[in-house]
Amino acid sequence: MSKNDLPTYAIVELLIRLSSFNPTIGNYKDHYLNNENVIVKTAHGPVTLSQELIMRQFNEPEKITEHELKLIALQLN
């Protein structure tokens, strides 16, 4: 998968959802691939997300639970 194959708006949506649990996550600036992960450049520094999570946000966002989001957001400190 290339950078252009990833839906950018799904990344932005994830950042918004994650920021409700971790307000230090910044606004989206850019992203690039690093193996199976995506490094998202934000206004407050890089955030690493899995390609799988981004595609779940794109295809079935309702299946990402609040608990899962909270765990991810707290690891981003």
N, C-alpha and C positions, 0 to 999 in steps of 0.2 A: 504494500500500500504506500502511496506517495502522499506527501503533504497536501497536494491538491485534491486527493481522493477523500480526505477527511472533511466532514461538514463543519465548517468554522462556527456556524451558529449553534451547533450542539456543544462545542467547547465553551462558548460564551454562556449558554444556558447552564452548563455544569458549574462554571465559576459563580454564577448568580446563586444557584442552589447551595453550593458549598459555602459561600460567604455568609449565609444565614447562620451557620454554625461557627465560622471563623472569619470575623470581619477584617482580618489583616490581609486576606486574599485581595489582590488588586484587580483592576480592570484589564481586560484582554488587550495585548499589544501585537503579538505574533505567536507562531508556534513552529516547531520542527520535530522531525522524527528522530528517535534514538532507540533502535531495535524495536521492541514491542511497546515502548512507551512514547509518549508525546511530551515534549518539554514546552510548556506554555509560558511565554514571556508575559508578565503582568507589570502593572505600574509599581508593584511592591516586590518584584523579584520573580524567579522562576517557580513554576508549579509542575510537578510530574504527574501525569495521568496515563492510565493504560488506554491503548487503542480500543480494547474491548469495552471499557466503561464508556468511552465516547460514542461508540457504535450502539451501545444499549440506550444511551441518552437519545440518540437519533431515531432508533427503531421502536423502542418500548420504554420511554422514560418513566412510565407509571410503575415499572417493575424494579426501579431503583428505590430502595426503602430509605426512610429518614435515618434509620439506624446505620445503614451502610454509608450514607452521605456524611453523617456525623463522625464515624470512624475515620473516613478519608480526610475530612476537614481538620480533625484534631491532629492527624499525622503530619499535616503541612506546616506546623509551627516550627 
